[in-house]
Amino acid sequence: MANLIDGRAIAEKVYVDLRREIAKLKSQGVTPGLAVVLVGDNPASRAYVRSKDKMSRELGLHSVKLELPAATTQAELLARVEELNRDPAIHGILVQSPPPKQIDEAAIVRALDPRKDVDGFHPENVAKLVSAAADGFVPCTPLGIQRLLIESKIDISGAHVVILGRSMIVGKPLALLLMQKGKGGDATVTVVHSRSRNLEKITRSADILIAAIGRANFVKSGHVRDGAVIVDVGINRVEDATSERGYRLAGDVAFDEVAKKAAAITPVPGGVGPMTIAMLMSNTVKACRQLL
């Protein structure tokens, strides 16, 4: 059976370092501030926002949670973003995705002050990731995955990493991050997706397989070679009559069968998820430092 990569335990290590940094900033008279904006009442988004706000408060950050009605217009949301851009007590801004259909999400991202874009999606931060500029912000899930691998002593340098999924949230930025020179990089990266031919053949060649396709239990044992490291980014709701909620959470990986072949694997929940929030907190503290 594979070693379990415990995201919660690694996130706690991140928080130990962050608490030290936050205490130092507070001693200089500055409290890092994070504003999370939620438009509408998507239940999953509401749960994410709640957990981000809770962790902000636990760490002693200045936390602002803006909950706007589902009917909020593009102009109204842009006005709120501009207020946060100008607020000196706010160092990080996150607009929870996905917004209601009347909102142009790309325009909202472009309206953020890139120095406060702790989600790392502003074009300026994407460019900084491409050019490996140290002052840019890397999207939280890719950054969390890289940290998981480093802390688990999994050798990324020279490894063949196959990423299943090409989104701007995970697949593309993660490929760029793991290709960079230096610690946590130097990987040979292949990105596969729904149009890739010979998908199983490619995924079986991976030393590290990262599944971020958003389809429950998609990766089966036939996709994986013996001894590979598996990182499961997926969080999917699967109907389950035996659960009191009527559903259970499942990853993109068929955990029970793949874990028998893998050297190490992340669980769902408790793997990548806690690291995403930890990296959001880390990016907020970094933004505060850089805005001093």
Contacts in CASP RR format, 6 or more apart in sequence:
PFRMAT RR
TARGET T0000
AUTHOR 0000-0000-0000
METHOD contacts of the structure
MODEL  1
MANLIDGRAIAEKVYVDLRREIAKLKSQGVTPGLAVVLVGDNPASRAYVR
SKDKMSRELGLHSVKLELPAATTQAELLARVEELNRDPAIHGILVQSPPP
KQIDEAAIVRALDPRKDVDGFHPENVAKLVSAAADGFVPCTPLGIQRLLI
ESKIDISGAHVVILGRSMIVGKPLALLLMQKGKGGDATVTVVHSRSRNLE
KITRSADILIAAIGRANFVKSGHVRDGAVIVDVGINRVEDATSERGYRLA
GDVAFDEVAKKAAAITPVPGGVGPMTIAMLMSNTVKACRQLL
1 259 0 8 1.000
1 260 0 8 1.000
2 230 0 8 1.000
2 259 0 8 1.000
2 260 0 8 1.000
2 261 0 8 1.000
2 262 0 8 1.000
2 263 0 8 1.000
2 264 0 8 1.000
2 265 0 8 1.000
3 152 0 8 1.000
3 263 0 8 1.000
3 264 0 8 1.000
3 265 0 8 1.000
4 264 0 8 1.000
4 265 0 8 1.000
4 266 0 8 1.000
4 267 0 8 1.000
5 148 0 8 1.000
5 152 0 8 1.000
5 231 0 8 1.000
5 264 0 8 1.000
5 265 0 8 1.000
5 266 0 8 1.000
5 267 0 8 1.000
5 271 0 8 1.000
6 267 0 8 1.000
6 270 0 8 1.000
6 271 0 8 1.000
7 148 0 8 1.000
7 266 0 8 1.000
7 270 0 8 1.000
7 271 0 8 1.000
7 272 0 8 1.000
7 273 0 8 1.000
7 274 0 8 1.000
7 275 0 8 1.000
8 270 0 8 1.000
8 271 0 8 1.000
8 274 0 8 1.000
10 147 0 8 1.000
10 148 0 8 1.000
10 151 0 8 1.000
10 152 0 8 1.000
10 274 0 8 1.000
10 275 0 8 1.000
10 278 0 8 1.000
11 274 0 8 1.000
11 275 0 8 1.000
11 277 0 8 1.000
11 278 0 8 1.000
13 151 0 8 1.000
14 147 0 8 1.000
14 275 0 8 1.000
14 278 0 8 1.000
14 279 0 8 1.000
14 281 0 8 1.000
14 282 0 8 1.000
15 59 0 8 1.000
15 278 0 8 1.000
15 281 0 8 1.000
18 59 0 8 1.000
18 278 0 8 1.000
18 281 0 8 1.000
18 282 0 8 1.000
18 285 0 8 1.000
19 59 0 8 1.000
21 285 0 8 1.000
21 289 0 8 1.000
22 31 0 8 1.000
22 32 0 8 1.000
22 59 0 8 1.000
22 60 0 8 1.000
22 61 0 8 1.000
22 285 0 8 1.000
25 31 0 8 1.000
25 32 0 8 1.000
25 285 0 8 1.000
25 288 0 8 1.000
25 289 0 8 1.000
28 292 0 8 1.000
30 288 0 8 1.000
30 292 0 8 1.000
31 60 0 8 1.000
31 61 0 8 1.000
31 62 0 8 1.000
31 89 0 8 1.000
32 61 0 8 1.000
32 62 0 8 1.000
32 91 0 8 1.000
32 92 0 8 1.000
32 284 0 8 1.000
32 285 0 8 1.000
32 287 0 8 1.000
32 288 0 8 1.000
33 56 0 8 1.000
33 61 0 8 1.000
33 62 0 8 1.000
33 63 0 8 1.000
33 64 0 8 1.000
33 89 0 8 1.000
33 90 0 8 1.000
33 91 0 8 1.000
33 92 0 8 1.000
33 284 0 8 1.000
33 288 0 8 1.000
34 52 0 8 1.000
34 56 0 8 1.000
34 61 0 8 1.000
34 62 0 8 1.000
34 63 0 8 1.000
34 64 0 8 1.000
34 90 0 8 1.000
34 91 0 8 1.000
34 92 0 8 1.000
34 93 0 8 1.000
34 94 0 8 1.000
34 118 0 8 1.000
34 280 0 8 1.000
34 281 0 8 1.000
34 284 0 8 1.000
35 64 0 8 1.000
35 65 0 8 1.000
35 66 0 8 1.000
35 84 0 8 1.000
35 87 0 8 1.000
35 90 0 8 1.000
35 92 0 8 1.000
35 93 0 8 1.000
35 94 0 8 1.000
36 49 0 8 1.000
36 52 0 8 1.000
36 53 0 8 1.000
36 56 0 8 1.000
36 63 0 8 1.000
36 64 0 8 1.000
36 65 0 8 1.000
36 66 0 8 1.000
36 94 0 8 1.000
36 96 0 8 1.000
37 66 0 8 1.000
37 68 0 8 1.000
37 77 0 8 1.000
37 80 0 8 1.000
37 81 0 8 1.000
37 84 0 8 1.000
37 93 0 8 1.000
37 94 0 8 1.000
37 95 0 8 1.000
37 96 0 8 1.000
38 45 0 8 1.000
38 46 0 8 1.000
38 49 0 8 1.000
38 65 0 8 1.000
38 66 0 8 1.000
38 67 0 8 1.000
38 68 0 8 1.000
38 96 0 8 1.000
39 68 0 8 1.000
39 69 0 8 1.000
39 70 0 8 1.000
39 72 0 8 1.000
39 77 0 8 1.000
39 95 0 8 1.000
39 96 0 8 1.000
39 99 0 8 1.000
39 100 0 8 1.000
39 103 0 8 1.000
40 67 0 8 1.000
40 68 0 8 1.000
40 69 0 8 1.000
40 70 0 8 1.000
40 72 0 8 1.000
40 99 0 8 1.000
40 100 0 8 1.000
41 70 0 8 1.000
42 98 0 8 1.000
45 96 0 8 1.000
45 97 0 8 1.000
45 98 0 8 1.000
48 96 0 8 1.000
49 65 0 8 1.000
49 67 0 8 1.000
49 96 0 8 1.000
51 277 0 8 1.000
52 94 0 8 1.000
52 277 0 8 1.000
52 280 0 8 1.000
53 63 0 8 1.000
53 65 0 8 1.000
55 277 0 8 1.000
55 278 0 8 1.000
55 281 0 8 1.000
56 62 0 8 1.000
56 63 0 8 1.000
56 281 0 8 1.000
56 284 0 8 1.000
57 63 0 8 1.000
59 281 0 8 1.000
61 281 0 8 1.000
61 284 0 8 1.000
62 89 0 8 1.000
62 90 0 8 1.000
64 84 0 8 1.000
64 90 0 8 1.000
66 80 0 8 1.000
68 76 0 8 1.000
68 77 0 8 1.000
68 80 0 8 1.000
70 100 0 8 1.000
71 100 0 8 1.000
72 100 0 8 1.000
72 103 0 8 1.000
73 102 0 8 1.000
74 102 0 8 1.000
74 103 0 8 1.000
74 104 0 8 1.000
74 107 0 8 1.000
74 108 0 8 1.000
77 95 0 8 1.000
77 99 0 8 1.000
77 103 0 8 1.000
77 108 0 8 1.000
78 107 0 8 1.000
78 108 0 8 1.000
78 111 0 8 1.000
81 93 0 8 1.000
81 95 0 8 1.000
81 108 0 8 1.000
81 111 0 8 1.000
81 112 0 8 1.000
82 111 0 8 1.000
84 90 0 8 1.000
84 93 0 8 1.000
84 116 0 8 1.000
85 93 0 8 1.000
85 111 0 8 1.000
85 112 0 8 1.000
85 113 0 8 1.000
85 116 0 8 1.000
90 116 0 8 1.000
91 116 0 8 1.000
91 118 0 8 1.000
91 284 0 8 1.000
91 287 0 8 1.000
91 288 0 8 1.000
91 291 0 8 1.000
92 116 0 8 1.000
92 117 0 8 1.000
92 118 0 8 1.000
92 283 0 8 1.000
92 284 0 8 1.000
92 287 0 8 1.000
92 288 0 8 1.000
93 112 0 8 1.000
93 113 0 8 1.000
93 116 0 8 1.000
93 117 0 8 1.000
93 118 0 8 1.000
94 118 0 8 1.000
94 119 0 8 1.000
94 280 0 8 1.000
95 105 0 8 1.000
95 108 0 8 1.000
95 109 0 8 1.000
95 112 0 8 1.000
95 119 0 8 1.000
97 105 0 8 1.000
97 169 0 8 1.000
98 105 0 8 1.000
99 105 0 8 1.000
99 108 0 8 1.000
109 117 0 8 1.000
109 119 0 8 1.000
109 121 0 8 1.000
109 122 0 8 1.000
110 122 0 8 1.000
110 123 0 8 1.000
112 122 0 8 1.000
114 122 0 8 1.000
114 124 0 8 1.000
114 125 0 8 1.000
114 136 0 8 1.000
114 137 0 8 1.000
115 287 0 8 1.000
115 290 0 8 1.000
115 291 0 8 1.000
116 287 0 8 1.000
116 291 0 8 1.000
117 124 0 8 1.000
117 125 0 8 1.000
117 137 0 8 1.000
118 137 0 8 1.000
118 140 0 8 1.000
118 280 0 8 1.000
118 283 0 8 1.000
118 284 0 8 1.000
118 287 0 8 1.000
119 137 0 8 1.000
119 139 0 8 1.000
119 140 0 8 1.000
119 280 0 8 1.000
119 283 0 8 1.000
120 126 0 8 1.000
120 129 0 8 1.000
120 136 0 8 1.000
120 137 0 8 1.000
120 138 0 8 1.000
120 139 0 8 1.000
120 140 0 8 1.000
120 173 0 8 1.000
120 283 0 8 1.000
121 139 0 8 1.000
121 168 0 8 1.000
121 169 0 8 1.000
122 137 0 8 1.000
124 136 0 8 1.000
125 136 0 8 1.000
125 137 0 8 1.000
125 138 0 8 1.000
126 168 0 8 1.000
126 173 0 8 1.000
127 133 0 8 1.000
128 135 0 8 1.000
128 136 0 8 1.000
128 137 0 8 1.000
129 136 0 8 1.000
129 138 0 8 1.000
129 173 0 8 1.000
129 176 0 8 1.000
129 177 0 8 1.000
130 176 0 8 1.000
132 180 0 8 1.000
132 181 0 8 1.000
135 290 0 8 1.000
137 283 0 8 1.000
137 286 0 8 1.000
137 287 0 8 1.000
138 173 0 8 1.000
138 177 0 8 1.000
138 279 0 8 1.000
138 283 0 8 1.000
139 168 0 8 1.000
139 169 0 8 1.000
139 170 0 8 1.000
139 173 0 8 1.000
140 276 0 8 1.000
140 277 0 8 1.000
140 279 0 8 1.000
140 280 0 8 1.000
140 283 0 8 1.000
141 169 0 8 1.000
141 170 0 8 1.000
141 174 0 8 1.000
141 212 0 8 1.000
141 233 0 8 1.000
141 272 0 8 1.000
141 273 0 8 1.000
141 275 0 8 1.000
141 276 0 8 1.000
141 279 0 8 1.000
142 170 0 8 1.000
142 171 0 8 1.000
142 173 0 8 1.000
142 174 0 8 1.000
142 177 0 8 1.000
143 177 0 8 1.000
143 279 0 8 1.000
143 282 0 8 1.000
143 283 0 8 1.000
144 272 0 8 1.000
144 275 0 8 1.000
144 276 0 8 1.000
144 278 0 8 1.000
144 279 0 8 1.000
145 170 0 8 1.000
145 174 0 8 1.000
145 210 0 8 1.000
145 231 0 8 1.000
145 233 0 8 1.000
145 272 0 8 1.000
145 275 0 8 1.000
146 156 0 8 1.000
146 174 0 8 1.000
146 177 0 8 1.000
146 178 0 8 1.000
146 184 0 8 1.000
146 185 0 8 1.000
147 275 0 8 1.000
147 278 0 8 1.000
147 279 0 8 1.000
148 231 0 8 1.000
148 266 0 8 1.000
148 271 0 8 1.000
148 272 0 8 1.000
148 275 0 8 1.000
149 156 0 8 1.000
149 184 0 8 1.000
149 208 0 8 1.000
149 229 0 8 1.000
149 231 0 8 1.000
150 156 0 8 1.000
150 183 0 8 1.000
150 184 0 8 1.000
152 264 0 8 1.000
154 208 0 8 1.000
154 229 0 8 1.000
154 264 0 8 1.000
156 178 0 8 1.000
156 184 0 8 1.000
156 185 0 8 1.000
156 186 0 8 1.000
156 187 0 8 1.000
156 208 0 8 1.000
157 182 0 8 1.000
157 184 0 8 1.000
157 185 0 8 1.000
157 186 0 8 1.000
157 187 0 8 1.000
158 186 0 8 1.000
158 187 0 8 1.000
158 188 0 8 1.000
159 187 0 8 1.000
159 188 0 8 1.000
159 207 0 8 1.000
159 208 0 8 1.000
160 187 0 8 1.000
160 188 0 8 1.000
160 190 0 8 1.000
160 205 0 8 1.000
160 206 0 8 1.000
160 207 0 8 1.000
160 208 0 8 1.000
161 178 0 8 1.000
161 187 0 8 1.000
161 188 0 8 1.000
161 189 0 8 1.000
161 190 0 8 1.000
161 206 0 8 1.000
161 207 0 8 1.000
161 208 0 8 1.000
161 209 0 8 1.000
161 210 0 8 1.000
162 189 0 8 1.000
162 190 0 8 1.000
162 191 0 8 1.000
162 192 0 8 1.000
162 202 0 8 1.000
162 203 0 8 1.000
162 205 0 8 1.000
162 206 0 8 1.000
162 208 0 8 1.000
162 209 0 8 1.000
162 210 0 8 1.000
163 170 0 8 1.000
163 171 0 8 1.000
163 174 0 8 1.000
163 175 0 8 1.000
163 189 0 8 1.000
163 190 0 8 1.000
163 191 0 8 1.000
163 192 0 8 1.000
163 210 0 8 1.000
163 212 0 8 1.000
164 192 0 8 1.000
164 193 0 8 1.000
164 203 0 8 1.000
164 209 0 8 1.000
164 210 0 8 1.000
164 211 0 8 1.000
164 212 0 8 1.000
164 213 0 8 1.000
164 218 0 8 1.000
164 219 0 8 1.000
164 252 0 8 1.000
165 171 0 8 1.000
165 191 0 8 1.000
165 192 0 8 1.000
165 193 0 8 1.000
165 212 0 8 1.000
165 213 0 8 1.000
166 172 0 8 1.000
166 191 0 8 1.000
166 193 0 8 1.000
167 212 0 8 1.000
170 210 0 8 1.000
170 212 0 8 1.000
170 233 0 8 1.000
171 191 0 8 1.000
171 210 0 8 1.000
171 212 0 8 1.000
172 191 0 8 1.000
174 210 0 8 1.000
174 212 0 8 1.000
175 189 0 8 1.000
175 191 0 8 1.000
177 185 0 8 1.000
178 184 0 8 1.000
178 185 0 8 1.000
178 187 0 8 1.000
178 189 0 8 1.000
179 185 0 8 1.000
179 186 0 8 1.000
179 187 0 8 1.000
179 189 0 8 1.000
180 186 0 8 1.000
187 208 0 8 1.000
190 202 0 8 1.000
190 205 0 8 1.000
190 206 0 8 1.000
192 199 0 8 1.000
192 202 0 8 1.000
192 203 0 8 1.000
193 213 0 8 1.000
194 213 0 8 1.000
196 202 0 8 1.000
199 223 0 8 1.000
200 222 0 8 1.000
200 223 0 8 1.000
203 209 0 8 1.000
203 219 0 8 1.000
203 223 0 8 1.000
203 224 0 8 1.000
204 222 0 8 1.000
204 223 0 8 1.000
204 224 0 8 1.000
204 225 0 8 1.000
205 225 0 8 1.000
206 224 0 8 1.000
206 225 0 8 1.000
206 228 0 8 1.000
207 228 0 8 1.000
207 229 0 8 1.000
208 228 0 8 1.000
208 229 0 8 1.000
208 230 0 8 1.000
208 231 0 8 1.000
209 219 0 8 1.000
209 223 0 8 1.000
209 224 0 8 1.000
209 228 0 8 1.000
209 229 0 8 1.000
209 230 0 8 1.000
209 231 0 8 1.000
210 231 0 8 1.000
210 233 0 8 1.000
211 218 0 8 1.000
211 219 0 8 1.000
211 230 0 8 1.000
211 231 0 8 1.000
211 232 0 8 1.000
211 233 0 8 1.000
211 234 0 8 1.000
211 251 0 8 1.000
211 252 0 8 1.000
211 253 0 8 1.000
212 233 0 8 1.000
212 234 0 8 1.000
212 252 0 8 1.000
213 234 0 8 1.000
213 252 0 8 1.000
214 234 0 8 1.000
214 236 0 8 1.000
214 251 0 8 1.000
214 252 0 8 1.000
215 236 0 8 1.000
215 252 0 8 1.000
216 236 0 8 1.000
216 238 0 8 1.000
216 250 0 8 1.000
216 251 0 8 1.000
216 252 0 8 1.000
217 238 0 8 1.000
217 250 0 8 1.000
217 251 0 8 1.000
217 252 0 8 1.000
217 253 0 8 1.000
217 254 0 8 1.000
218 252 0 8 1.000
218 253 0 8 1.000
218 254 0 8 1.000
219 230 0 8 1.000
219 232 0 8 1.000
219 252 0 8 1.000
219 253 0 8 1.000
219 254 0 8 1.000
219 258 0 8 1.000
220 254 0 8 1.000
220 257 0 8 1.000
220 258 0 8 1.000
221 254 0 8 1.000
221 257 0 8 1.000
221 258 0 8 1.000
221 260 0 8 1.000
221 261 0 8 1.000
223 258 0 8 1.000
224 230 0 8 1.000
224 258 0 8 1.000
224 261 0 8 1.000
224 262 0 8 1.000
225 261 0 8 1.000
226 261 0 8 1.000
227 261 0 8 1.000
227 262 0 8 1.000
227 263 0 8 1.000
228 261 0 8 1.000
228 262 0 8 1.000
228 263 0 8 1.000
229 262 0 8 1.000
229 263 0 8 1.000
229 264 0 8 1.000
229 265 0 8 1.000
230 253 0 8 1.000
230 258 0 8 1.000
230 259 0 8 1.000
230 262 0 8 1.000
230 264 0 8 1.000
230 265 0 8 1.000
230 266 0 8 1.000
231 265 0 8 1.000
231 266 0 8 1.000
231 272 0 8 1.000
232 251 0 8 1.000
232 252 0 8 1.000
232 253 0 8 1.000
232 255 0 8 1.000
232 265 0 8 1.000
232 266 0 8 1.000
232 267 0 8 1.000
232 268 0 8 1.000
232 271 0 8 1.000
232 272 0 8 1.000
233 252 0 8 1.000
233 272 0 8 1.000
234 251 0 8 1.000
234 252 0 8 1.000
234 268 0 8 1.000
234 272 0 8 1.000
235 249 0 8 1.000
235 251 0 8 1.000
235 268 0 8 1.000
235 269 0 8 1.000
235 273 0 8 1.000
236 249 0 8 1.000
236 250 0 8 1.000
236 251 0 8 1.000
236 252 0 8 1.000
237 247 0 8 1.000
237 248 0 8 1.000
237 249 0 8 1.000
237 250 0 8 1.000
238 247 0 8 1.000
238 248 0 8 1.000
238 249 0 8 1.000
238 250 0 8 1.000
239 246 0 8 1.000
239 247 0 8 1.000
240 246 0 8 1.000
240 247 0 8 1.000
240 248 0 8 1.000
249 268 0 8 1.000
249 269 0 8 1.000
250 268 0 8 1.000
251 268 0 8 1.000
253 265 0 8 1.000
253 268 0 8 1.000
255 265 0 8 1.000
255 267 0 8 1.000
255 268 0 8 1.000
258 265 0 8 1.000
259 265 0 8 1.000
266 272 0 8 1.000
END
